[in-house]
Amino acid sequence: MKLFHSTSKYHLLEILKSGLGLYKGDVPITPLGGFNAVWLSDRESPKNSWMHACAVNKSEVIIEVDIDPKDTMLKKWTSVMAEHRMHKKWADALNKDNDWMHWYIYQGAIRDWQAMTIDGNRYTRGDHEWV
């Protein structure tokens, strides 16, 4: 299954330097807490209002990954909300003005990806060794 992770050039450098791949992301189940997982979308350019509220531009880099849909660490956002019995008002606040029906989370590290787009320029694994 082809999915996409949006990030900034600043965070991309940290991802590459760490050697750990994609492994961080705040999943706020309540206003007071949540857990760590990687956010993904099945859309390359999703509508996400939170991207504009960040101190960095998280639309600078789009990382394309291929994950087996049967991988138990991959969960659809709608399933996560139900599993954690997320309060409707909190879910509505997170989902407002976003493509939340296209969101997924991955509860693990993603160390391999097929391509990335940086400032509109696409690079594939064969073009550059970035890890």
N, C-alpha and C positions, 0 to 999 in steps of 0.2 A: 504494500500500500504506500503510495507516494504521499508524503506529508512535508510540511514546511515549518521552519523555526525562524522567527524574525529576531534580529539583534542589532547592536551597534558595532561600528568598527572598533571602538574601545573594548567592548566585551569580546569581540572576535579575537583580538590579540591575547586576551586572558585565556580564552578557550584553547587557542593553539599552544600558548606557552605552557599551560598546565599539563597537556598531554592526556587529560582525562576525558576529553570530548565534551559533549553537551550533558550536563548533569545537574544544573542549578535552575531553580525557578520557584517562586513563592506561590503556593496554592492556598489562598485565604478562605478557609472553610467558614470562619466566623470573623467578625471585625477584630477579634483579639488573637487569632492564631490560625494555623493551618499546617501544611507540610511541604516538603521539598519535592518537586517533580519538574520535568521539562515540558513547557507549553508547546503545542504543535497545532497546525491547522491543515485542513485538506484544501485550502485555498492559498495560492502563492502570495496574493496581496489582499489579505483579509481586512475588513473594516474593524479596527480596534481603537476605540477612543482612548484607552489607557496608554497607547503608544505615544500619544501627544502630551501626556501628563508626566512623562519621564524627563530626567535631567539630560539624557542622551537620546539621540535619534535611533530608535529601535527598528526603523524601516530601512536603514542603510545596507544591511546585510540580510539576505534570505538564504538559509541553508536548507537544501533539499535532502530528505532522508527517505529510505525505503524500509518499512517495518512490516513484518508479518502481522496481518490483522489478528492472528490467533495468539500472538505474544501476550501473555497475561499481565505484563507490565504496562501495556498500552490500554488506556481507558478513554472512552468518549466522555466529554465534559458533562453531558446530561446524566450519564450513569454515576459519575462522581458526586454530582449534586444530590441524587437520590440516595446513593450509598451512605453519604454522610448526613442525610436528613437536613440539608441546608435550609435555613429559614427563608421563606419565600421573599421577604423584603430584602434580605441580604443578596440572594440570587438575582433578584431584579436589579439591584444597584450595580452588581458586577456585570450583568449582561446588557445593560442599557446601552443603546447605540453601538453594539458590537455584533460580529458574526458568530455568536456563541454556539450556534447549532453546528458549526464547523470546527469547533475546538476539540482537542484531545490533550491528554497528559500522558507522559511516559515516566514511570517510577523506576528509573535506573539510568545508567549512563549510555549515551549513544556515541560510540567511538568512530563510526564510519558513516560517511555521507557521500552522495553521488555528485553533487554540484553545489555551487554557491553563486549568488549574484551579489556583487558589491557595486553600489552606485549605478545600477543598471547594466553592468558588465558581467556576463555569465562565464564562469570557469567550471570545467568538469575535472574529475579526478585525474584523467590522463593529461590535462594541460599543465597542472602544477602539483607538486607534492607539498601539501600544506601541513601535514601532520607527521 
